[in-house]
């Protein structure tokens, strides 16, 4: 429990910040799930738009400090490999 006025304000700020951070991370996870579903259905044309959205979201998260650089690169790389693998199957 915060004792000072500034500590109370900092607690409010940290709650808002953590909520925003969680929302952005959830957005990235949701995009990964959407792309995976589209890949499973075999509609690779639809993935192009979703990939752009995903890469933009990951790059923004890295820039803002929500994800580390290596984590963002790994997520993009794994998703690209998954798409490439599914396109070779067809």
Phi, psi and omega in degrees: 000125181291142182261326184256166180298317181292327178292324177295317179296318180297323177297316178298315181297318183292327177295316180295316181296315181293327177295319178296317180298316179295322179296319180292319178296322178295322178300317180295316179297319179296320178296321178298317180295318179299315181296320179297319179294320179294322178296318180297325180283343177090011180268078186288341178293325181288338183291334183302314180292318180294325179295318179299316179298317182296313181296322178296317181294319180292316180298321178293320179295321178293317181298321182276351179091012178282330176231154174280157183303313183296321180296316179297315179297320180295317179298316180295319182294315181295321179292320178296321178294322179296318179293317180297318180297319181288328180286332178288325180298322186286000000 
